[in-house]
Amino acid sequence: MDWTIALVMFGSFFVLVFAGVPISFSIGLATLASGLMMLPLETILAVIGQKMATGLDSFSLLAIPFFILAGTLMNCGGIAQRLINFSQVLVGRMPGSLGHVNVMANMLFGSISGSAVAAAAAVGGTMAPMQKKAGYDPAYSAAINVTSCISGLLIPPSNVLIIYALTAGGISVATLFMAGYVPGILMGVSIMVVGTIIAKRRGYPIAERPSFAMVMRAFWDAIPSLLLVVVVMGGILGGIFTATEASAIAVVYTFVLSVIIYREVKLKDLPGIMLDSVITTAIVLLLIGISVGMSWAMTNADIPYTISDALMNVSDNPLVILLIINVILLIVGVFMDMTPAVLIFTPIFLPIVTELGMDPVHFGIMMIFNLCIGLCTPPVGSALFVGCSVSGVKLQALIKPMLPFFFVLLLSLMAVTYIPSLSLFLPGLFGMH
């Protein structure tokens, strides 16, 4: 490999990103700059355009706009309050109960909507006033909201898992979905453990025992929302439909739920919801298309193989190499959003871990878990900034309360990395892997 090509590609990319150029254009311009060192301008433009077109020519990609639309409908459909009420019934008797309710509601809402930012805004915006009224430190409340909202990205359905499956090639989306359950739940439970310790030390209150009528009412109100996961995953596991077809069914289900059953979304709201979904879809698909072009340029310049050789020269111990990859991804997650990070670094690291004997499904879950942490860190942590906004807590005041949660997230990441069964147990149990 010519190291000059790699230097031009990654150097120009990071310079453009730090200069404030949108991530899609940064990837495209970096690809073009490095491509010009390999082929003439006319040829490289044609090749990149062709790679972008073929990269988007995938039936599986249809799942992304459908799940985005379903998530947008959910965000506007009054789901958050019903899931919060249901969570209060489940974990309301634990020390610091409102913190645990926040975590549980984020896990449920995030998995249904497929968006950590939506969960942080919808659940955190509702929980912050309740926790403040009960005497909770606002910084603690914001910290537990920000660090738990990311768990929904591992609990299916999840767009980022679909993107990884398409980038890795040949991996079943349904298998990845099943593999995400245990790590996603582990992420949420680890936050709850830290929350329990802090709540006991500070003497945060325990909620009153709900009456049987309150339990039944909360459960009954939440059933229609929770059934979405049952319908989607049940249909996939039962072989009734594919993950892509399940996304379309999810749209129909959320439409009926939000417009007809809950009646929180009016028909006049639908054009705005459709427009928001189209804008989000366009951003994601543009990233995917341009990143396919960058992946081609990296492969053509032998960059993944050179990085693989460099890592192997550092150590031939798989445990050490996985640790190095995790450190690199943690740094990447601080400065880059999840989608471009998955698209760019999957072609680099997947051949390395495959050579080490690591399962691609296991690596995908490890990678997504790792990059989720970056959503909670400045300077580009979208979940962090949304959490600050809805809680009214300044960023500077939030960093210290988040440190214990970061620590337990890193411990959970190590467990997911070095215990493959956490990711592969459920797919194996259902005969999917």
C-alpha positions as CSV (number, residue, x, y, z in Angstrom):
1,M,0.0,0.0,0.0
2,D,1.1,3.5,-0.7
3,W,0.9,5.3,2.7
4,T,0.5,8.6,0.9
5,I,-3.0,7.5,-0.3
6,A,-4.1,6.6,3.2
7,L,-2.6,9.9,4.6
8,V,-4.5,11.9,2.0
9,M,-7.8,10.0,2.5
10,F,-7.9,10.1,6.3
11,G,-6.0,13.4,6.7
12,S,-8.4,15.3,4.4
13,F,-11.4,13.6,5.9
14,F,-10.6,14.6,9.5
15,V,-9.5,18.1,8.4
16,L,-12.9,18.6,6.7
17,V,-14.8,17.2,9.6
18,F,-13.1,19.5,12.1
19,A,-13.6,22.4,9.7
20,G,-17.4,21.8,10.0
21,V,-18.0,20.3,6.6
22,P,-21.0,17.8,6.7
23,I,-19.9,14.3,7.3
24,S,-21.3,13.0,3.9
25,F,-19.4,15.6,1.9
26,S,-16.2,15.1,4.0
27,I,-16.3,11.4,3.1
28,G,-17.0,12.1,-0.6
29,L,-14.3,14.7,-0.9
30,A,-11.7,12.5,0.9
31,T,-12.6,9.6,-1.4
32,L,-12.2,11.8,-4.4
33,A,-8.8,13.2,-3.2
34,S,-7.4,9.8,-2.6
35,G,-8.9,8.3,-5.7
36,L,-7.2,10.9,-7.9
37,M,-3.9,9.4,-6.8
38,M,-5.0,6.1,-8.3
39,L,-7.1,7.0,-11.4
40,P,-7.7,10.0,-13.7
41,L,-10.5,12.4,-12.7
42,E,-13.0,11.2,-15.3
43,T,-12.5,7.6,-14.3
44,I,-12.6,8.1,-10.6
45,L,-15.9,10.1,-10.8
46,A,-17.5,7.4,-12.9
47,V,-16.3,4.6,-10.5
48,I,-17.4,6.4,-7.4
49,G,-20.8,7.2,-9.0
50,Q,-21.2,3.6,-10.0
51,K,-20.2,2.3,-6.5
52,M,-22.7,4.7,-4.9
53,A,-25.5,3.5,-7.1
54,T,-24.8,-0.2,-6.7
55,G,-24.3,0.3,-2.9
56,L,-27.9,1.7,-2.6
57,D,-29.3,-1.0,-4.9
58,S,-30.4,-3.3,-2.2
59,F,-33.8,-4.6,-1.2
60,S,-32.7,-4.8,2.4
61,L,-32.1,-1.1,2.5
62,L,-35.9,-0.6,2.2
63,A,-36.1,-1.5,5.9
64,I,-34.3,1.8,6.9
65,P,-36.9,4.3,5.6
66,F,-39.8,2.1,6.9
67,F,-38.3,1.8,10.4
68,I,-37.5,5.5,10.4
69,L,-41.1,6.4,9.5
70,A,-42.4,3.9,12.1
71,G,-40.1,5.5,14.7
72,T,-41.2,9.0,13.8
73,L,-44.9,8.0,14.2
74,M,-44.1,6.5,17.5
75,N,-42.3,9.7,18.7
76,C,-45.5,11.7,18.0
77,G,-47.9,9.0,19.1
78,G,-48.0,9.4,22.9
79,I,-46.0,6.2,23.5
80,A,-43.4,7.6,25.9
81,Q,-45.9,8.4,28.8
82,R,-47.5,5.0,28.5
83,L,-44.1,3.2,28.6
84,I,-43.1,5.3,31.6
85,N,-46.3,4.3,33.5
86,F,-45.6,0.7,32.6
87,S,-42.0,1.0,33.8
88,Q,-43.1,2.5,37.1
89,V,-45.1,-0.7,37.7
90,L,-42.1,-2.9,36.9
91,V,-39.2,-1.1,38.8
92,G,-41.0,1.4,40.9
93,R,-40.1,-0.3,44.2
94,M,-36.3,-0.2,43.7
95,P,-34.1,2.4,45.5
96,G,-34.1,5.6,43.5
97,S,-37.1,4.3,41.6
98,L,-37.6,7.2,39.2
99,G,-34.0,6.7,37.9
100,H,-34.8,3.0,37.2
101,V,-38.1,4.0,35.6
102,N,-36.1,6.3,33.3
103,V,-33.7,3.5,32.3
104,M,-36.5,1.0,31.7
105,A,-38.6,3.4,29.7
106,N,-35.5,4.3,27.6
107,M,-34.9,0.7,26.9
108,L,-38.5,0.1,25.8
109,F,-39.0,3.3,23.9
110,G,-35.5,3.2,22.3
111,S,-36.1,-0.3,21.0
112,I,-39.5,0.6,19.6
113,S,-38.5,3.9,18.0
114,G,-35.0,2.8,17.0
115,S,-33.6,6.2,18.1
116,A,-31.5,7.0,21.1
117,V,-32.0,10.7,20.6
118,A,-35.8,10.3,20.4
119,A,-35.7,8.3,23.6
120,A,-33.5,10.9,25.4
121,A,-35.9,13.6,24.4
122,A,-39.3,11.9,24.9
123,V,-38.5,10.0,28.1
124,G,-36.0,12.4,29.6
125,G,-38.3,15.4,28.9
126,T,-41.1,13.6,30.8
127,M,-38.9,12.2,33.6
128,A,-36.8,15.3,34.4
129,P,-39.6,17.3,36.1
130,M,-40.8,14.3,38.0
131,Q,-37.3,13.5,39.3
132,K,-36.7,17.2,40.2
133,K,-40.0,17.3,42.2
134,A,-39.0,14.2,44.1
135,G,-35.7,15.7,45.2
136,Y,-33.3,14.1,42.7
137,D,-30.2,16.0,41.6
138,P,-30.9,17.2,38.1
139,A,-27.4,16.3,37.0
140,Y,-27.9,12.8,38.2
141,S,-31.2,12.5,36.4
142,A,-29.7,13.8,33.2
143,A,-26.7,11.5,33.4
144,I,-28.9,8.4,33.9
145,N,-31.1,9.5,31.0
146,V,-28.3,10.1,28.6
147,T,-26.4,6.9,29.3
148,S,-29.4,4.6,29.2
149,C,-31.1,6.0,26.0
150,I,-28.4,4.3,23.9
151,S,-29.5,0.8,25.0
152,G,-32.4,0.9,22.5
153,L,-29.9,0.9,19.6
154,L,-28.9,-2.7,20.4
155,I,-32.4,-4.0,21.3
156,P,-34.2,-4.5,17.9
157,P,-35.5,-3.3,15.6
158,S,-32.4,-1.2,15.1
159,N,-31.4,0.7,11.9
160,V,-27.7,0.7,12.8
161,L,-27.7,-3.1,13.0
162,I,-29.2,-3.2,9.5
163,I,-26.5,-0.9,8.2
164,Y,-23.8,-3.1,9.8
165,A,-25.3,-6.2,8.2
166,L,-25.3,-4.6,4.8
167,T,-21.7,-3.3,5.2
168,A,-20.4,-6.6,6.5
169,G,-22.1,-8.5,3.7
170,G,-23.8,-11.9,4.0
171,I,-25.0,-11.4,7.6
172,S,-28.6,-12.0,8.4
173,V,-30.4,-8.9,9.8
174,A,-32.7,-11.2,11.8
175,T,-29.6,-12.9,13.4
176,L,-28.1,-9.6,14.4
177,F,-31.5,-8.5,15.8
178,M,-31.6,-11.6,18.1
179,A,-27.9,-11.1,19.0
180,G,-28.6,-7.6,20.3
181,Y,-31.1,-8.4,23.0
182,V,-28.8,-9.7,25.7
183,P,-26.0,-7.0,25.3
184,G,-28.7,-4.3,25.1
185,I,-30.4,-5.5,28.3
186,L,-26.9,-5.8,29.9
187,M,-26.3,-2.2,29.1
188,G,-29.5,-1.1,30.7
189,V,-29.1,-3.3,33.8
190,S,-25.5,-2.1,34.3
191,I,-26.8,1.5,34.4
192,M,-29.5,0.5,36.9
193,V,-26.9,-1.2,39.2
194,V,-24.9,2.1,39.4
195,G,-28.1,4.0,39.9
196,T,-29.1,1.8,42.8
197,I,-25.7,2.4,44.5
198,I,-25.9,6.1,44.1
199,A,-29.6,6.2,45.1
200,K,-28.9,4.3,48.4
201,R,-26.0,6.7,49.2
202,R,-28.1,9.8,48.6
203,G,-31.3,8.4,50.1
204,Y,-33.5,8.9,47.0
205,P,-37.1,7.8,47.7
206,I,-38.8,4.6,46.7
207,A,-42.2,4.9,45.0
208,E,-45.3,3.9,46.8
209,R,-46.6,0.4,46.1
210,P,-49.1,0.7,43.2
211,S,-52.6,-0.7,43.6
212,F,-53.7,-3.7,41.5
213,A,-55.9,-1.4,39.4
214,M,-53.0,0.9,38.7
215,V,-50.9,-2.1,37.6
216,M,-53.5,-3.4,35.3
217,R,-54.2,0.0,33.8
218,A,-50.5,0.6,33.1
219,F,-50.1,-2.8,31.6
220,W,-53.2,-2.5,29.5
221,D,-52.2,0.9,28.1
222,A,-48.7,-0.3,27.2
223,I,-49.7,-3.6,25.5
224,P,-50.4,-2.1,22.1
225,S,-46.9,-0.4,22.1
226,L,-45.1,-3.5,23.3
227,L,-46.9,-5.7,20.8
228,L,-44.9,-4.0,18.0
229,V,-41.8,-5.8,19.0
230,V,-43.7,-9.1,19.4
231,V,-45.2,-8.6,15.9
232,V,-41.9,-7.7,14.2
233,M,-39.6,-10.2,15.9
234,G,-42.3,-12.9,16.1
235,G,-43.0,-12.7,12.3
236,I,-39.2,-12.8,11.5
237,L,-38.5,-15.7,13.8
238,G,-41.6,-17.6,12.6
239,G,-40.5,-17.2,8.9
240,I,-43.7,-15.2,8.1
241,F,-41.8,-12.3,6.7
242,T,-38.3,-10.9,6.3
243,A,-36.8,-8.1,8.3
244,T,-37.5,-5.7,5.3
245,E,-41.1,-6.8,5.1
246,A,-41.3,-6.5,8.9
247,S,-40.4,-2.8,8.6
248,A,-43.3,-2.1,6.3
249,I,-45.6,-4.0,8.7
250,A,-44.2,-1.8,11.6
251,V,-45.3,1.3,9.7
252,V,-48.8,0.0,9.3
253,Y,-49.0,-1.0,12.9
254,T,-47.6,2.3,14.3
255,F,-50.0,4.2,12.0
256,V,-53.0,2.3,13.4
257,L,-51.7,2.7,17.0
258,S,-50.9,6.4,16.8
259,V,-53.8,7.6,14.7
260,I,-56.7,5.2,15.5
261,I,-56.0,3.6,18.9
262,Y,-54.2,6.3,20.9
263,R,-55.4,9.2,18.6
264,E,-52.3,11.3,19.4
265,V,-51.5,11.8,15.8
266,K,-54.0,13.7,13.6
267,L,-54.3,13.2,9.8
268,K,-53.1,16.8,9.4
269,D,-49.8,15.9,11.2
270,L,-49.0,13.2,8.6
271,P,-47.4,15.4,5.9
272,G,-45.0,16.8,8.5
273,I,-44.1,13.4,9.9
274,M,-43.5,12.1,6.3
275,L,-41.3,15.0,5.6
276,D,-39.2,14.5,8.7
277,S,-38.8,10.8,7.8
278,V,-37.8,11.6,4.2
279,I,-35.2,14.0,5.4
280,T,-33.7,11.5,7.9
281,T,-33.8,8.8,5.3
282,A,-32.0,10.9,2.7
283,I,-29.2,11.7,5.2
284,V,-28.7,8.1,6.1
285,L,-28.8,6.8,2.5
286,L,-26.5,9.5,1.3
287,L,-24.0,8.4,4.0
288,I,-24.3,4.8,2.9
289,G,-23.8,5.5,-0.8
290,I,-20.8,7.7,-0.3
291,S,-19.3,5.4,2.3
292,V,-19.5,2.5,-0.2
293,G,-17.3,4.6,-2.5
294,M,-14.8,5.2,0.3
295,S,-14.8,1.4,1.1
296,W,-13.9,0.7,-2.5
297,A,-11.1,3.3,-2.5
298,M,-9.7,1.8,0.8
299,T,-9.8,-1.7,-0.6
300,N,-8.2,-0.7,-3.9
301,A,-5.4,0.9,-2.0
302,D,-5.0,-2.2,0.3
303,I,-5.6,-0.1,3.4
304,P,-7.5,-2.7,5.4
305,Y,-4.9,-5.4,4.8
306,T,-2.1,-3.0,5.7
307,I,-3.8,-2.1,9.0
308,S,-4.4,-5.8,9.6
309,D,-0.7,-6.5,9.2
310,A,0.2,-3.6,11.4
311,L,-2.0,-4.8,14.2
312,M,-0.7,-8.4,13.9
313,N,2.8,-7.0,14.2
314,V,1.9,-5.3,17.5
315,S,0.6,-8.6,18.9
316,D,-0.6,-12.0,17.8
317,N,-2.8,-12.3,20.9
318,P,-6.5,-12.0,20.0
319,L,-7.3,-10.5,23.4
320,V,-4.8,-7.7,22.9
321,I,-5.9,-7.0,19.3
322,L,-9.6,-6.8,20.3
323,L,-8.6,-4.4,23.1
324,I,-6.7,-2.2,20.6
325,I,-9.7,-2.2,18.2
326,N,-12.0,-1.2,21.1
327,V,-9.8,1.7,22.1
328,I,-9.7,2.9,18.5
329,L,-13.5,2.7,18.1
330,L,-14.0,4.5,21.4
331,I,-11.8,7.3,20.1
332,V,-13.6,7.3,16.8
333,G,-17.0,7.4,18.5
334,V,-16.0,10.6,20.3
335,F,-15.6,12.4,17.1
336,M,-17.9,10.6,14.6
337,D,-21.5,9.6,14.5
338,M,-22.4,5.9,14.5
339,T,-23.6,5.5,11.0
340,P,-20.5,6.8,9.2
341,A,-18.3,5.1,11.8
342,V,-19.9,1.7,11.0
343,L,-19.7,2.2,7.3
344,I,-16.0,3.3,7.3
345,F,-14.5,1.0,9.9
346,T,-16.4,-2.2,9.4
347,P,-14.4,-3.0,6.1
348,I,-11.2,-2.2,8.0
349,F,-11.6,-4.2,11.2
350,L,-13.9,-7.1,10.1
351,P,-11.2,-8.9,8.0
352,I,-8.9,-8.6,11.0
353,V,-11.2,-10.1,13.6
354,T,-12.4,-12.8,11.1
355,E,-8.8,-13.9,10.7
356,L,-8.6,-14.1,14.5
357,G,-11.6,-16.5,14.4
358,M,-14.2,-13.9,15.8
359,D,-17.7,-14.4,14.6
360,P,-18.9,-11.4,12.4
361,V,-22.2,-11.3,14.3
362,H,-20.3,-11.1,17.6
363,F,-18.0,-8.3,16.2
364,G,-21.0,-6.4,15.0
365,I,-22.6,-6.3,18.4
366,M,-19.3,-5.4,20.0
367,M,-18.8,-2.5,17.5
368,I,-22.3,-1.1,17.9
369,F,-22.0,-1.4,21.7
370,N,-18.7,0.5,21.6
371,L,-19.9,3.3,19.3
372,C,-23.1,3.7,21.3
373,I,-20.9,5.1,24.1
374,G,-19.8,7.9,21.8
375,L,-23.3,9.2,21.6
376,C,-22.9,10.2,25.2
377,T,-19.6,12.1,24.8
378,P,-18.7,15.6,23.5
379,P,-18.1,17.0,21.0
380,V,-20.6,15.2,18.7
381,G,-22.6,13.1,21.2
382,S,-26.2,13.8,20.0
383,A,-27.8,12.0,22.9
384,L,-25.7,14.1,25.3
385,F,-26.8,17.4,23.9
386,V,-30.4,16.4,23.7
387,G,-30.2,15.1,27.3
388,C,-28.8,18.5,28.4
389,S,-31.5,20.4,26.5
390,V,-34.5,18.5,28.0
391,S,-33.1,18.6,31.5
392,G,-31.8,22.1,31.6
393,V,-28.4,20.9,32.9
394,K,-25.3,22.5,31.5
395,L,-22.8,20.2,29.8
396,Q,-20.0,21.1,32.3
397,A,-22.2,20.0,35.2
398,L,-23.1,16.7,33.6
399,I,-19.6,15.3,32.9
400,K,-18.7,14.3,36.5
401,P,-22.1,12.6,37.3
402,M,-21.7,10.5,34.1
403,L,-18.3,9.1,35.0
404,P,-19.6,6.1,37.1
405,F,-22.0,5.2,34.3
406,F,-19.2,5.4,31.7
407,F,-17.1,3.1,33.9
408,V,-19.8,0.4,34.1
409,L,-20.5,0.8,30.3
410,L,-16.8,0.1,29.6
411,L,-17.0,-3.0,31.9
412,S,-20.0,-4.2,30.0
413,L,-18.3,-3.6,26.7
414,M,-15.4,-5.8,27.9
415,A,-17.9,-8.5,28.8
416,V,-19.5,-8.4,25.4
417,T,-16.1,-8.4,23.7
418,Y,-14.6,-11.4,25.5
419,I,-17.7,-13.5,26.2
420,P,-19.1,-14.4,22.8
421,S,-22.1,-16.2,24.2
422,L,-23.6,-12.9,25.4
423,S,-24.2,-12.1,21.7
424,L,-24.5,-15.6,20.2
425,F,-26.6,-17.4,22.7
426,L,-30.1,-16.3,21.5
427,P,-29.3,-16.7,17.7
428,G,-28.0,-20.2,18.5
429,L,-31.0,-21.0,20.7
430,F,-33.4,-20.2,17.8
431,G,-31.3,-22.0,15.2
432,M,-30.4,-18.8,13.4
433,H,-26.6,-19.1,13.7
